[in-house]
Amino acid sequence: MRLLNRVRSWWRGIFQRSRVQNEMEAELGFHVEAHAEELMQSGVTRAEALRRARLEFGGMEGKKEECLEARGASFVDNLIQDLRYGARTMLRAPGFTAMAVLALALGIGAGALLLSRVMRSQLFGVQPTDPATFVAGACGLMIVVLAASYIPARRAMRVDPMVALRYE
C-alpha cells in the first residue's frame, strides 16, 4: 500500500503540478497562520506575528521545492532542464557536436564488431547477429550500472551540503 501511495504522489507531482503546488501553498499558509496565532496569543500584534512567523518558517518557495523533491517530482523537471541545456550547448558548437557524434558512432561500431568476434569465438551456439543476446547483455549491463550508481547517489542525497562543506 505504501508503494502505491508513493507512485500516486509522484504521478500527481509530475502531471498535476499546479494543483499540487496550490495544495502545498495552502498547507504552508495554514502553518504560518497557526504559528502567527500562537504568537498573537502571547501579546504580539497580528502584523508583527505574521512577519515573525514568515521569518521563522523560512522561504515558502524553498519549502515547496523541498516537498516536490521529497515526492520525486523534481526529477522530471531536472531531466527536462538538462536536456534543454544539452541541446543549447550542442547547437552553439555544431563542429564539436559533429565530432562527438562521429566518435561515438565509430566507438560503438568498433565495440560491436569486437564483441561479435569475441562472442563467435567464446560462446557456443550464439551468433554475433543474434539480437536477443545483444539486448540481454545490454540490459544486464544497464542493471549493474544503475545498481552501482544508485546506492552512492542515495547516500550522497542524504548529506546536508553545508555539513559536507564544513568538513572540507
C-alpha positions in Angstrom: 0.0 0.0 0.0 2.9 2.4 0.8 4.4 1.9 -2.7 1.0 2.6 -4.3 0.8 5.9 -2.3 4.3 6.9 -3.3 3.6 6.2 -7.0 0.3 8.1 -6.8 2.1 11.1 -5.1 4.8 11.0 -7.7 2.3 10.9 -10.6 0.3 13.8 -9.2 3.5 15.8 -8.6 4.5 15.4 -12.2 1.2 15.6 -14.1 -0.9 17.7 -11.8 1.8 20.1 -10.8 -0.3 23.3 -10.5 -2.9 21.6 -8.3 -0.2 20.1 -6.1 1.5 23.5 -5.8 -1.8 25.1 -4.8 -2.4 22.5 -2.2 1.1 22.9 -0.8 0.8 26.7 -0.8 -2.5 26.4 1.2 -0.9 23.9 3.6 2.2 26.1 4.2 0.0 29.1 4.6 -2.0 27.3 7.2 1.1 26.5 9.2 2.3 30.1 9.0 -1.1 31.3 10.2 -1.2 28.8 13.0 2.2 29.9 14.2 1.1 33.6 13.9 -1.9 32.8 16.1 0.3 31.3 18.7 2.4 34.5 18.6 -0.7 36.7 18.8 -1.8 34.8 22.0 1.5 35.8 23.6 0.6 39.5 23.0 2.2 40.3 19.6 0.2 42.4 17.1 -1.2 40.5 14.0 1.2 42.2 11.5 4.2 41.5 13.7 3.1 38.0 14.4 2.7 37.2 10.7 6.1 38.8 10.0 7.8 36.7 12.7 6.1 33.6 11.6 7.2 34.0 8.0 10.8 34.7 9.2 10.9 31.7 11.5 9.2 29.4 8.9 11.7 30.4 6.1 11.1 30.9 2.4 7.9 29.5 1.0 9.4 28.7 -2.4 12.2 26.7 -0.7 9.8 24.7 1.3 7.6 23.9 -1.8 10.8 22.8 -3.6 11.7 20.5 -0.7 8.2 19.0 -0.8 8.4 18.4 -4.5 11.9 16.8 -4.1 10.6 14.6 -1.4 7.9 13.4 -3.7 10.4 12.8 -6.5 8.6 15.1 -8.9 11.6 17.4 -9.4 13.4 14.6 -11.2 11.4 15.2 -14.4 11.9 18.9 -14.2 15.7 18.4 -13.7 15.8 16.0 -16.6 14.0 18.4 -18.9 16.3 21.2 -17.9 19.3 19.0 -18.5 18.1 18.0 -22.0 17.4 21.7 -22.9 20.9 22.7 -21.7 22.5 19.9 -23.7 20.5 20.8 -26.8 21.6 24.5 -26.5 25.2 23.5 -25.9 25.2 21.3 -29.0 23.6 24.0 -31.1 26.2 26.5 -30.0 29.1 24.3 -31.1 28.0 22.3 -34.2 31.5 21.3 -35.1 32.2 19.8 -31.7 28.7 18.1 -31.8 29.5 16.5 -35.2 32.9 15.3 -34.0 31.4 13.9 -30.8 28.6 12.0 -32.7 31.2 10.7 -35.2 33.5 9.5 -32.4 30.5 7.8 -30.6 29.4 6.1 -33.8 32.9 4.8 -34.6 33.3 3.7 -31.0 30.0 1.9 -30.9 30.6 0.3 -34.2 34.1 -0.9 -33.3 32.8 -2.2 -30.0 30.0 -4.1 -31.7 32.5 -5.6 -34.2 34.9 -6.6 -31.4 32.1 -8.0 -29.3 30.7 -10.0 -32.2 34.2 -11.6 -32.8 34.5 -12.4 -29.1 31.0 -13.9 -28.9 31.7 -16.0 -32.0 34.8 -17.5 -30.6 33.8 -17.8 -26.9 30.1 -18.7 -26.8 28.9 -21.9 -28.4 25.7 -21.6 -30.4 25.4 -17.9 -30.2 25.5 -16.0 -33.5 27.1 -12.5 -33.5 24.0 -11.1 -35.1 21.6 -12.6 -32.5 19.6 -9.5 -31.3 18.3 -11.2 -28.2 21.8 -11.8 -26.9 22.8 -8.2 -27.5 19.6 -6.9 -25.8 20.1 -9.2 -22.9 23.7 -8.2 -22.5 22.9 -4.5 -22.7 20.0 -4.9 -20.2 22.3 -6.8 -17.8 25.0 -4.2 -18.1 22.4 -1.4 -17.5 21.1 -3.0 -14.4 24.6 -3.4 -13.0 25.5 0.2 -13.8 22.2 1.6 -12.3 22.6 -0.5 -9.1 26.3 0.6 -8.8 25.4 4.3 -9.1 22.1 4.3 -7.2 23.4 3.4 -3.8 26.1 6.1 -3.6 23.7 8.6 -5.1 21.1 7.9 -2.4 23.8 8.2 0.3 25.0 11.5 -1.1 21.5 12.9 -1.3 21.1 12.4 2.5 24.1 14.5 3.3 23.4 18.2 4.0 25.6 20.3 1.6 26.5 22.7 4.4 27.7 19.9 6.7 29.8 18.5 3.9 31.3 21.9 3.1 32.2 22.4 6.8 34.3 19.3 6.9 36.3 20.1 3.7 
